C-alpha cells in the first residue's frame, strides 16, 4: 500500500522541490500513464468525486446583478454574463471551462482564468495552463497592487504580468494566506494511494488467475525441472481469458485452496472505507458517487439539498467573489455575479409545487418567476405579483390598514394560503 503516496512525497522525479504545494505525479513505465500532474485521477474514487463536483458546477447558469436605487436589476446582456452563459472563448463553452476549473483547483490547489479584454469589455475567458506566480506591490495604486506573472505563456495566454481584473484566481477552501490554495489531492494522497493500490491488487488477481487464494502441494520433493513445469502450468492458465480452466500439474501436485477468502481479507470494506475517506477530503457525500448504502428515497431529497448547500454553494461563492475585480473594471462596483443554484435543489414534484404556491401567494415570487425556475417558456400576463386581500399592514401609529376589495372591513382571521381573496 501507499504506492501513490510514495510517488507524491518520496520520488524526486515526480516531486517539485521549488513548489511543494503543487502535485506533480505520473505513473511509472509499464503502467498506463496519466496526463502531466494528474496522477490522482488514476484513482477511481478521486476521479468520481471530482467529476461529480465538476458536472454540478458546469450546469449552473449565471447572471450579473446590479443594485440600483430602484431595486435589483439583472444585466443579462452584460458581456461577462454572456460569457458565463455561453461560450467562454472561441474554443470552449463555459461548462467545459468550469469543469476544468474544478479539476485543476482540487488537484493543484488553484485554477486561473485569463480575462481577454477588447475596447474596455471582457470578450473571452481562457484557462491558464502555464505556471502562475503571485506578488503584491503595496506602493502601487489601488487595483494594481496584486500582480500575477504567467511564465512561460501557453497556447492562448501570452506570457506577462497581469492585474487582478485580468487574472481570476480560484483556490480551494484550504489556504495558508487566502491566495495560494492547498491541493486536495495532496491532502488525500494516502487515501488516494490506497485506492490505486486496491485497484492494482484486483488487476493483479485477474492477471494471475488467482480467483481463489491457494497454493500447490506435492507428495515428494520436486526437481528444478518439475518446479518449472508447475510454474508454466500456472502461467498458462493466468488471465481473465483463462478463468475456469483448471491447470494440469505433474508429479502428483495438487492445488489447495486457502481458508482465508476475499471476504475474510475485508477487501470490500477496505475499498468502501477508502472511498469514504476520499469523499471526506473532497467534501462529496458518498451517495453522489453511487455508494447508496443506508440512503432512502425520502432521505435522498434532503441529502440533495445538503450537497448543494455544503459543497456547491461555498465553491460557487468563491468564484463569484473572484470575478468581482472584473466587474469593478467594467465600472460596476455595485454589481456582482450570481450563479443560479435553484435547479440543483429541486425536490419532488409535490414539495416543489407546494413551495411555489406559498411563495406566489405571499407575493415573493411571480408566476413568471416560477416558470423561469422550471425552465419553461415565458407566458404573457403573469409577471405581476399576487397579493392576499385579507392581509393588513401595521402602521407606525399601531393602526392596521387592510387591503381588500372595498377596504371597509377588517379581516376576521388571517389568510390560510388558499386562493380565496387573491387578485393581481
Secondary structure, DSSP 8 states (H G I E B T S, - for coil): --HHHHHHHH-TTT--TT-TTS------TTS---STT-GGGGSHHHHHHHHHHHHHHHT--EEEEEEETTEEEE-TTSHHHHHTTSBSSSS-BHHHHHHHHHHHHHHHSEEEEEEEEETTEEEEEEE--S-EEEEE-TTS-TTSSEEEEE-S--SSS-SEEEETTTEEEEE-S-BSSSSSB--HHHHTHHHHHHHHHHHHHHHHHHHTT-SS-EEEE-SS---HHHHHHHHHHHHHT-SGGGTT-----STT-EEEE-S--TTTTTHHHHHHHHHHHHHHHHT--GGGGT--TT--HHHHHHHHHHHIIIIIHHHHHHHHHHTHHHHHHTT-TTEEEEE--GGGG---HHHHHHHHHHHHHTTSS-HHHHHHHTT----TT--S--EETTEEEE-TTS-EEEESSSS-S--SS---SSSTTEE-
